[in-house]
């Protein structure tokens, strides 16, 4: 029994569709490091003592990472003033009302020390910019300094 041309064409199209969807995903892992002056941070100076290593004058709100659907993002924090004694725990990531590229409203930290958050980009149209909030806690020599701090950078889906 010979397969019909229609069946063969359909199979080839489905195979191509599968190949494009699976192999067009970059699948890269992006480490986003939040550098915090743990000796001086307080609720009034978060944006001036915490950053992602961007150039001076480039705000945390404008800091943007570019990702593809299929990529993984890992947020981690480090102390810029006392890396051997202080800890920055990234406790949560929350998206802020745009398309939810993670498939979840809230990504929790891993509970380790230092705590990190991992997110997998599961959807998103090229060019879409998503605002999200990073929540983090600071510990000086094991003692928490202040409450939970927040920074609101962006993610853009590559085209």
Secondary structure, DSSP 8 states (H G I E B T S, - for coil): ----HHHHHHHHHHHHHHHHHHHT----EEEEEEEE-TTT--TTSHHHHEESS--TT--TTT-EEEE-TT-EEEEEEEESS-TTTEEEEEEEEEE-SS--TTSSSEEEB-SSSS--EEEE-----TT-EEEEEEEEEEEETTEEEEEEEEE--EEEE--
